[in-house]
Amino acid sequence: MSMSKSHIFEKEVKRLSIKSKREQCNITQKQLAEELGLDQSAICLWETGKTYPRGKLLTKIAKILGCTVDDLLVDNTEVPTD
């Protein structure tokens, strides 16, 4: 059985760290949405893990938030257990 790339992406990435990066930059969802030319609801959906931004947008988001795309793909809210 073949899986689409987006399906694999959704399985591997539970939630992007857009919210934490955005909050570190003191940027509101509305401000980020305006910078990207999107509706605020899109940002909300990404931050809750209900949808994901397209790959091309990740580069723009990272630039606005002053981080790398890799930084966005790592959910830093989870604390590793030893």
C-alpha positions as CSV (number, residue, x, y, z in Angstrom):
1,M,0.0,0.0,0.0
2,S,1.4,3.4,-1.0
3,M,1.1,6.5,1.2
4,S,1.1,10.0,-0.1
5,K,3.8,12.3,1.1
6,S,1.4,14.5,3.0
7,H,0.0,11.5,4.8
8,I,3.5,10.4,5.9
9,F,4.2,14.0,6.9
10,E,1.2,14.1,9.1
11,K,2.2,10.8,10.7
12,E,5.7,11.9,11.5
13,V,5.0,15.5,12.6
14,K,2.4,15.7,15.3
15,R,2.6,19.4,15.8
16,L,4.9,22.1,14.4
17,S,6.6,24.5,16.8
18,I,5.1,27.5,15.1
19,K,3.3,28.7,18.2
20,S,6.3,28.6,20.5
21,K,8.5,30.3,17.9
22,R,5.8,32.9,17.2
23,E,5.3,33.7,20.9
24,Q,9.1,34.0,21.4
25,C,9.0,36.7,18.7
26,N,6.0,38.4,20.3
27,I,4.0,38.1,17.0
28,T,0.3,37.4,17.1
29,Q,-1.5,34.9,14.9
30,K,-3.0,37.8,13.0
31,Q,0.3,39.5,12.4
32,L,1.9,36.2,11.1
33,A,-1.2,35.6,8.9
34,E,-0.9,39.1,7.4
35,E,2.8,38.7,6.7
36,L,2.0,35.5,4.8
37,G,-1.1,36.8,3.1
38,L,-3.4,34.3,4.8
39,D,-6.3,34.2,7.2
40,Q,-5.7,34.0,10.9
41,S,-7.6,30.7,11.0
42,A,-4.9,29.0,9.0
43,I,-2.3,29.8,11.7
44,C,-4.7,28.5,14.4
45,L,-5.2,25.3,12.5
46,W,-1.4,24.8,12.1
47,E,-0.7,25.5,15.8
48,T,-3.3,23.0,16.9
49,G,-2.1,20.3,14.5
50,K,-5.3,20.1,12.5
51,T,-3.6,21.1,9.3
52,Y,-0.1,21.8,8.1
53,P,1.4,24.6,6.0
54,R,2.6,23.7,2.5
55,G,6.3,23.2,2.2
56,K,6.9,26.5,0.4
57,L,5.3,28.4,3.3
58,L,7.6,26.8,5.9
59,T,10.6,28.8,4.5
60,K,8.6,32.1,4.7
61,I,7.4,31.3,8.2
62,A,10.9,30.4,9.4
63,K,12.3,33.7,7.9
64,I,9.6,35.8,9.7
65,L,10.1,34.0,13.0
66,G,13.9,34.1,12.7
67,C,14.5,30.4,12.8
68,T,15.2,27.5,10.4
69,V,12.6,25.2,8.9
70,D,14.2,22.4,11.0
71,D,13.4,24.4,14.1
72,L,9.7,24.5,13.1
73,L,9.6,20.8,12.5
74,V,10.7,19.9,16.0
75,D,8.1,20.1,18.7
76,N,10.1,21.5,21.6
77,T,7.2,21.3,24.0
78,E,7.8,17.7,24.8
79,V,10.4,16.8,27.5
80,P,12.3,13.7,26.8
81,T,12.1,11.0,29.4
82,D,15.1,9.0,30.5
